[in-house]
Amino acid sequence: MPNGEGHRLDPSDMEAFGAAFHDLLAACLERMGAARDLPWIAPPADMDETVGLALDQSSTEISDLFGQLTQNIMPYATGNTHPRFFGWVHGSGLPQAAAAELVAATMNANMGGRHQGGVAVEQAVIDWTRQVAGLPDTASGILTSGTSQATILALQTALVRAFPDVRTTGIRALPAIRVYAATGSHSCVKKALEVMGHGARALRLVPVTEAGQMDLAALGVMLADDRRAGHHPLAVVGTAGSVNLGVFDPIPALADLCAAQNLWLHIDGAFGFWTRLAAAPWRDLSNGVDRADSLAADFHKWIGAPYDCGICLIRDRVAHLAAFRERPDYLKPGDGLAGGDLWFCDYGLELSRGFRALKVWTTIKACGATALGAAITDNCRQAALMADLVNASDVLTLAHPVVSNLCTFYPARGDADAIAATLQLSGAAVFSTTMVGGRSCFRAAIVNHRTTSADIRAAITAVELAVRAA
């Protein structure tokens, strides 16, 4: 292949490229097969130097470049594919969906719009999730980078529905907006309000009950106070699986309150929404999500799709379109590639969008809803087992009753943060830490389909040994 115009960037020798690509694929498959044996490894001290790029960067032979990918970069991930990774709520990834990522990258489709097959794939994923939620077939949705982005889309839709002229007049023409969420809710709600221009003061954190749920009586008082002060209560964010404790707000009662007071109900179900696929009693935790005005969830957490992919569902398709649709002349509907009734740029902020839907579609097709639900149920049972082991320990104390898939506990002696770091560095297990009741605690968020009861037992044994040695 010539190296001139039109041929400067593609591989000049596709046969050699193919051979190197096969070697790279083999290395990726080897890593996927060994996922249960690959804990987090700290990046080397010279990582920045190793991966640094020169301003006048020259080209690298493809076999050398792919070797750098597999040897210098791939080993130093967060370790969340390992079955004893319990830190934060990181999904574990599926090999089947990784294969879909290769197809999506090969297609290199822009999913902002136009008449193309990927639109049907994304709509199929949206429809499936909508049915899991129990929302009507008139609802709309869009895939996002994650729940943080989805929260912005949902709250902006609520704002435009309440104030249809805001896209023209801006927020300075509005009364002070108020959004309500339980104390301990995810920081993405605060960030959304900051980005939207309302500021952090627009978020009212509602006290929680002893069980960790939003206190609806306290919410009622706050709503009345804000209305007397001339503020505009816009929305309530119900949490389906709190980030610290895995607690679910009383969603049916919250839906009743929002309906009675004409408030938008948004559900933050980043991971907890997927209990809709689990067995009882965990499925019942998310009862009532079918009454939400909007809902956000992540496929890259409990569903196991590779990062990143979330979803925003909106009950009112008309309101959703009103909040974001914008078609300049160069994007006007037409025939051929410019055709198609569904352009996802009409439902969100991005015109340039990757084909995220393919890895989710592949995950659902490869595993099926029953197996996905069984894995979610397993994780909840494992969290309950961890709590039992903690309760039976003489050096560990449960910090809060286990509700779903999160278990928090504190050591009888030693510093939880230091012990957690020691365990991470040893490869024994990855716990994060948090504060519960004013005490620093270990926090295990179990969302890994590779985790077994034996992993739970081994992790707690490792913690006990570390505490006794502290």
Order of alpha helices (4+ residues) and beta strands (2+ residues): alpha-alpha-alpha-alpha-alpha-beta-alpha-alpha-beta-alpha-beta-alpha-beta-alpha-beta-beta-beta-alpha-alpha-beta-beta-alpha-beta-beta-alpha
